[in-house]
Amino acid sequence: MIGKVIIGKSFGGCVRYVVQKAGAVVLDAEGIRTEAVSAMVADFNLQRQLNPNLEKAVGHLALSWSTHDKPKLDARVMVERAREYMEKMHIRDTQYLIVEHRDREHPHVHIVYNRVNYQGQTISDKLQRQRNAQVCREITLRHGYYLATGKEQVNRQRLKGADKEKYVLHDAIHQSLEKARNWKELEALLQEKGIRLLYKYRSGTDQVQGISFSKGELSFKGSGIARSLSYNGISKKLEQNRQQSQPVTQVPKPQDRNAAPPDIPSQAHHAAKSSHPGTLFTSLKDTLAPAVGPSEEAGPANDYPFRKNKKKRKKRKHL
């Protein structure tokens, strides 16, 4: 389920659009007469006079479900969801009108309410659009309604104004992001589509804090277009593209697994520096141990004095 929030000035224009639409059905109302459009408008305007300083007293909401949710919905259920939505949106103690429209494939209802409540107080619209997204998600998850994965299934033809431009940017950025391997390449690809990429820096530093995209007179934060188009989200995607574009490193053969890494010279490298392999080892051996002749290699030539002295020491122990 998704919701759309609209604030206006004229109850006459809003009520006529909602009620006189072809196939429109009034499902529920509170605080107003429903036998005629003129009576509805008169009742809304009468209560509006309790707070004449409020210029935009008309609250207009549109609640839509996916076509997948049709089997779960009927008039009673849609009224219950509309009341639940208004309660969570803090729209209480005021007049309202709930009307079902059947001009589209997907089920949807319109809610007209008076922003001047029964006590003459204003129903605040502060942060209403942000709260709308949160409430719609809560209701969708609670009742098991269809939850679309991303923006691919949005009907672009039904969009107008800033919403339409936002989706144009969304599609163009994703197309460019599939080809880019770094930020410079992404900027160049976007410029070809007439889109500017703007960086937001942390105060007094060169550290990037966020990004935005602009086309013509409209500008949107990256995360405002889609969560995946935040600075961190795009950085991760560019890094993935860069790694995938690199040639695959050949895996070393088993017998080479103990070879030295490329940045550490191997033993063979040191040996190649000598004009005569083995010379270094031989010279060290000659330095540490003097050369001996063939007779000396076989052992001492005459060790008789050593054996004689040893026998004398043994005899002294027995004495």
C-alpha positions as CSV (number, residue, x, y, z in Angstrom):
1,M,0.0,0.0,0.0
2,I,1.2,3.5,-0.8
3,G,-0.2,6.9,0.1
4,K,-0.1,10.3,-1.5
5,V,-0.5,13.5,0.6
6,I,-2.1,16.7,-0.8
7,I,-3.0,19.9,1.0
8,G,-5.3,22.4,-0.7
9,K,-7.6,25.4,-0.3
10,S,-10.9,24.6,-1.9
11,F,-13.3,21.9,-0.6
12,G,-15.6,22.5,-3.6
13,G,-13.0,21.5,-6.2
14,C,-11.6,18.6,-4.1
15,V,-15.0,17.1,-3.3
16,R,-16.3,17.4,-6.8
17,Y,-13.2,15.6,-8.2
18,V,-13.4,12.8,-5.7
19,V,-17.2,12.2,-5.8
20,Q,-18.1,12.9,-9.4
21,K,-15.4,10.8,-10.9
22,A,-16.8,8.1,-13.2
23,G,-17.5,4.9,-11.1
24,A,-16.8,6.6,-7.8
25,V,-18.5,5.0,-4.7
26,V,-18.8,6.8,-1.3
27,L,-17.7,4.2,1.3
28,D,-17.8,6.1,4.5
29,A,-18.1,9.6,6.0
30,E,-18.2,11.4,9.3
31,G,-19.5,14.9,10.3
32,I,-20.9,15.6,6.8
33,R,-24.1,14.9,4.9
34,T,-23.6,12.6,1.8
35,E,-26.8,13.0,-0.2
36,A,-25.4,15.7,-2.4
37,V,-22.0,17.2,-3.3
38,S,-23.3,20.7,-2.4
39,A,-24.2,19.4,1.1
40,M,-20.7,17.9,1.6
41,V,-19.0,21.1,0.6
42,A,-21.2,23.2,2.8
43,D,-20.6,21.1,5.9
44,F,-16.8,21.1,5.4
45,N,-16.8,24.9,4.9
46,L,-19.0,25.4,8.0
47,Q,-16.5,23.7,10.3
48,R,-13.7,25.5,8.5
49,Q,-15.0,28.8,9.9
50,L,-13.9,27.7,13.4
51,N,-10.3,28.6,12.3
52,P,-10.6,31.2,9.6
53,N,-6.9,32.0,9.6
54,L,-6.0,28.6,8.2
55,E,-5.7,29.2,4.5
56,K,-5.1,25.6,3.4
57,A,-7.8,23.7,5.4
58,V,-8.3,20.9,2.8
59,G,-6.6,17.6,3.5
60,H,-6.6,15.1,0.6
61,L,-5.1,11.6,0.7
62,A,-5.0,8.8,-1.9
63,L,-4.3,5.2,-0.7
64,S,-3.5,2.6,-3.4
65,W,-2.8,-1.1,-3.3
66,S,-1.2,-3.4,-5.8
67,T,-3.3,-5.4,-8.2
68,H,-1.9,-8.5,-6.3
69,D,-3.9,-7.4,-3.3
70,K,-7.4,-7.4,-5.0
71,P,-8.5,-10.7,-3.4
72,K,-7.8,-9.3,0.1
73,L,-9.8,-6.1,-0.4
74,D,-13.5,-5.2,-0.4
75,A,-15.4,-2.0,0.7
76,R,-15.3,-2.9,4.4
77,V,-11.6,-3.7,4.4
78,M,-10.7,-0.6,2.6
79,V,-12.6,1.6,5.1
80,E,-10.9,-0.2,7.9
81,R,-7.5,0.4,6.4
82,A,-8.3,4.1,5.7
83,R,-9.4,4.6,9.3
84,E,-6.3,2.9,10.6
85,Y,-4.1,5.0,8.3
86,M,-5.7,8.3,9.6
87,E,-5.3,7.2,13.2
88,K,-1.6,6.6,12.6
89,M,-1.3,9.9,10.8
90,H,-2.8,11.7,13.8
91,I,-5.9,12.8,11.8
92,R,-8.5,12.6,14.5
93,D,-11.7,14.3,15.7
94,T,-12.5,15.9,12.4
95,Q,-14.8,15.5,9.4
96,Y,-13.8,13.1,6.6
97,L,-15.1,11.5,3.4
98,I,-13.8,8.1,2.0
99,V,-14.5,7.4,-1.7
100,E,-13.4,4.4,-3.8
101,H,-12.3,5.0,-7.4
102,R,-12.5,2.2,-10.0
103,D,-11.0,3.9,-13.0
104,R,-7.6,2.0,-12.6
105,E,-6.6,-1.6,-12.5
106,H,-5.2,-1.2,-9.0
107,P,-7.6,-0.7,-6.0
108,H,-7.5,2.8,-4.4
109,V,-9.5,5.2,-2.3
110,H,-9.5,8.9,-1.8
111,I,-9.9,10.6,1.6
112,V,-11.0,14.2,2.1
113,Y,-10.7,15.6,5.6
114,N,-10.9,18.9,7.3
115,R,-7.7,20.2,8.8
116,V,-9.8,22.2,11.3
117,N,-11.0,19.7,13.9
118,Y,-14.1,19.8,16.0
119,Q,-12.4,22.0,18.6
120,G,-11.3,24.5,16.0
121,Q,-7.6,23.4,16.2
122,T,-5.4,22.8,13.2
123,I,-4.3,19.3,12.3
124,S,-0.6,19.7,11.6
125,D,0.9,18.7,8.3
126,K,4.4,18.9,9.6
127,L,6.6,16.0,8.4
128,Q,3.4,14.4,7.0
129,R,4.9,13.1,3.8
130,Q,7.7,11.3,5.8
131,R,5.2,9.9,8.2
132,N,3.0,8.8,5.3
133,A,5.8,6.5,3.9
134,Q,6.4,5.0,7.3
135,V,2.7,4.4,8.1
136,C,2.1,2.8,4.7
137,R,4.9,0.4,5.1
138,E,3.7,-0.6,8.6
139,I,0.2,-1.3,7.4
140,T,1.5,-3.2,4.3
141,L,3.7,-5.5,6.5
142,R,1.1,-5.9,9.2
143,H,-1.7,-7.1,6.8
144,G,0.6,-8.9,4.4
145,Y,0.0,-6.7,1.3
146,Y,2.2,-6.9,-1.7
147,L,5.5,-5.0,-1.2
148,A,7.3,-4.1,-4.4
149,T,11.1,-4.5,-4.6
150,G,12.4,-1.3,-5.9
151,K,11.1,1.3,-8.4
152,E,11.1,-0.9,-11.5
153,Q,7.4,-1.7,-11.3
154,V,6.2,1.9,-10.9
155,N,3.9,3.0,-13.7
156,R,6.0,5.9,-15.2
157,Q,3.1,7.0,-17.5
158,R,1.0,8.0,-14.5
159,L,3.6,10.2,-13.0
160,K,3.7,14.0,-13.4
161,G,5.9,17.0,-12.5
162,A,8.7,16.4,-10.0
163,D,7.8,12.7,-9.5
164,K,8.1,12.0,-13.2
165,E,11.5,13.8,-13.3
166,K,12.7,11.9,-10.3
167,Y,12.1,8.6,-12.0
168,V,13.7,9.8,-15.2
169,L,16.8,10.5,-13.2
170,H,16.5,7.2,-11.4
171,D,16.5,5.2,-14.7
172,A,19.3,7.3,-16.3
173,I,21.6,7.1,-13.3
174,H,21.2,3.3,-13.0
175,Q,22.0,2.9,-16.7
176,S,25.1,5.0,-16.4
177,L,26.1,3.2,-13.2
178,E,26.2,-0.1,-14.9
179,K,29.0,1.1,-17.3
180,A,31.1,3.3,-15.0
181,R,34.1,2.1,-13.0
182,N,34.9,5.4,-11.1
183,W,33.3,8.7,-10.3
184,K,34.9,10.5,-13.3
185,E,33.4,8.0,-15.8
186,L,30.0,8.3,-14.1
187,E,30.1,12.1,-14.3
188,A,30.9,11.9,-18.0
189,L,28.1,9.4,-18.8
190,L,25.6,11.5,-16.9
191,Q,26.7,14.7,-18.7
192,E,25.8,13.0,-22.0
193,K,22.2,12.7,-20.6
194,G,22.1,16.3,-19.4
195,I,22.4,15.4,-15.8
196,R,24.8,17.1,-13.4
197,L,26.4,15.4,-10.4
198,L,27.0,17.6,-7.4
199,Y,29.1,16.8,-4.3
200,K,28.4,18.0,-0.8
201,Y,31.5,18.4,1.3
202,R,31.9,18.4,5.1
203,S,32.4,21.9,6.3
204,G,36.1,23.0,6.1
205,T,37.3,19.7,4.6
206,D,37.5,17.8,1.3
207,Q,35.6,14.9,2.7
208,V,32.5,14.1,0.6
209,Q,29.3,14.0,2.7
210,G,26.7,13.4,0.1
211,I,25.7,13.9,-3.5
212,S,22.8,15.3,-5.5
213,F,21.7,15.1,-9.1
214,S,20.2,17.9,-11.1
215,K,18.5,18.2,-14.5
216,G,17.1,21.5,-15.7
217,E,15.7,23.4,-12.7
218,L,15.1,20.3,-10.6
219,S,17.6,18.9,-8.1
220,F,17.3,15.8,-5.9
221,K,19.5,14.2,-3.3
222,G,20.9,10.8,-4.3
223,S,19.3,9.0,-1.4
224,G,16.1,10.9,-2.1
225,I,15.9,9.3,-5.5
226,A,16.7,5.8,-4.2
227,R,18.7,4.5,-1.2
228,S,21.1,2.7,-3.5
229,L,22.0,6.1,-5.1
230,S,23.5,7.6,-1.9
231,Y,27.2,8.4,-2.0
232,N,28.2,5.2,-0.1
233,G,25.8,3.1,-2.2
234,I,27.3,4.4,-5.5
235,S,30.9,4.1,-4.2
236,K,30.3,0.4,-3.5
237,K,28.8,-0.2,-6.9
238,L,31.7,1.5,-8.7
239,E,34.2,-0.6,-6.7
240,Q,32.3,-3.7,-7.8
241,N,32.5,-2.6,-11.4
242,R,36.2,-1.9,-11.1
243,Q,37.0,-5.3,-9.7
244,Q,34.9,-7.1,-12.3
245,S,36.7,-5.3,-15.1
246,Q,40.2,-6.3,-13.9
247,P,41.7,-9.4,-15.5
248,V,41.5,-12.6,-13.4
249,T,44.8,-13.3,-11.6
250,Q,46.2,-16.8,-12.4
251,V,46.2,-19.1,-9.5
252,P,49.7,-20.4,-8.7
253,K,50.4,-24.1,-9.3
254,P,50.7,-26.3,-6.2
255,Q,54.5,-26.6,-6.5
256,D,54.8,-22.8,-6.5
257,R,52.7,-22.1,-3.4
258,N,55.9,-21.4,-1.4
259,A,57.4,-19.1,-3.9
260,A,58.2,-15.6,-2.7
261,P,55.6,-12.9,-3.3
262,P,56.3,-10.5,-6.3
263,D,57.5,-7.7,-4.0
264,I,60.1,-9.9,-2.2
265,P,63.2,-11.0,-4.2
266,S,63.6,-14.7,-4.4
267,Q,66.7,-16.7,-3.7
268,A,67.2,-17.3,-7.4
269,H,67.4,-13.5,-7.8
270,H,70.3,-13.3,-5.3
271,A,72.1,-16.2,-6.9
272,A,71.8,-14.5,-10.3
273,K,73.9,-11.6,-9.1
274,S,77.0,-13.8,-8.8
275,S,78.9,-14.6,-12.0
276,H,79.8,-18.1,-10.7
277,P,77.0,-19.9,-8.9
278,G,78.2,-21.5,-5.7
279,T,81.2,-19.1,-5.3
280,L,79.8,-17.3,-2.3
281,F,79.2,-20.6,-0.4
282,T,82.6,-22.0,-1.3
283,S,84.4,-18.8,-0.2
284,L,82.6,-18.8,3.2
285,K,83.5,-22.4,3.8
286,D,87.2,-21.7,2.9
287,T,87.3,-18.7,5.2
288,L,85.7,-20.5,8.3
289,A,87.6,-23.8,7.9
290,P,91.2,-24.0,6.5
291,A,91.8,-26.5,3.7
292,V,92.9,-29.9,4.8
293,G,94.8,-32.7,3.0
294,P,93.6,-36.2,2.3
295,S,95.4,-37.7,5.3
296,E,93.8,-35.2,7.7
297,E,90.3,-35.9,6.4
298,A,90.6,-39.5,7.5
299,G,91.1,-38.5,11.2
300,P,94.1,-37.9,13.6
301,A,97.3,-39.8,12.4
302,N,98.6,-40.7,16.0
303,D,96.3,-40.5,19.0
304,Y,98.4,-42.9,21.2
305,P,99.4,-40.2,23.8
306,F,95.8,-39.3,24.4
307,R,94.9,-43.0,25.0
308,K,97.8,-43.4,27.4
309,N,97.0,-40.5,29.6
310,K,93.3,-41.6,29.7
311,K,94.4,-45.0,31.1
312,K,96.5,-43.4,33.8
313,R,93.5,-41.3,35.0
314,K,91.4,-44.4,35.3
315,K,94.0,-46.2,37.5
316,R,94.2,-43.2,39.9
317,K,90.5,-43.5,40.5
318,H,90.9,-47.1,41.6
319,L,93.6,-46.2,44.1
